[in-house]
């Protein structure tokens, strides 16, 4: 990995950590997990920097404030309409 890739990765990790810390000041891990359609274990793994949230989830994390009602543009992944595509379909470019 080149130095610029390392720098970019470090910046993304920092942004993810900052967004998560900010979200955790307003919501519990369970509330964040429910809003984003993930488990509380996943939120804990983000917090411990074991894994990083995806780009879409990172954007949603950055938008979590004191009330999701005040943020109508916040994507509620848990309530999104299911699609006929699976993750592997999207990864393979089918969806």
N, C-alpha and C positions, 0 to 999 in steps of 0.2 A: 504494500500500500504506500502510495506516495505521501509526501508531507502535506500537500494540499488536500488529499483525501482524508488524512488523519485530522487535519484542522477542521474540515467540513463535518466529519463524524463527531468530533469533540463539541463543535458548535451545536449540532442537533441534539446531542446528549444533554448539553447545558440547557437548551431551550425546553426540552422535554421535562427535565428535572424542575426547572423554574415554573413551568406551566402546572405540573403536578403539585408542587408545593403551594402555589397560589390557589389551585382548586381545593386542596385539602384544608385551607384556611376557611373555606366557605361551605364545604360539603364533607360528609363522611366518606370513607372508602366504599362503603356499601352503596351510598347514593351515587357516587362517581361510577362505580361498576354498573349499576342499573341504568344510568343515563347513557353509558357507552356500550352497553350490551356485552360486557365482559364479566369475569368473576372477580371477587375481591382479591383472590390469590394473584391474578394478573396485575391488579393495581399495586399490590405489595411488591411484585417482581419489578414493576416500573420504578417504584420508590427505592428499591434496593439496587437499581441499575443492573439487574440481571438480564433484562430485555428492554427494548425500546418500543414505544407505541408506534403504530403506523402513521403515515403523514396525515390521513383524514382524522384519526383519533387525536393526534397532536393538535390539529386545528380546533377540534371540539373541546379539548382540554383547555386550550387558551381562551375559550369563550365561556367557560364555567365561572359564573360570579355568584352573588348571593341568592339569585333566584333565576331558574331557567325560564320562568314566565316573563322576566324582564329581557330575556334574550330569545325572541321568537325564531331567530335564525339558527339557534343551537340544534344540531342534528341529534335526534334521539334514536341511536342505533338499535336500542332494545325494542322499539316500537315500529321500526321500519318494516314495510311490507316485504315479506319473503319473496325472493325471486326464484326462477326455475334454474338459475345457474348456481353451481357450487364454487367454492374457493378455487379448486383445481381447474375448473373451466375458465375462470377469470385469469388465473395464472398462466394458463396455456394460450390465452388470447381468444378463446371461443366466445366469451360473454361480452 
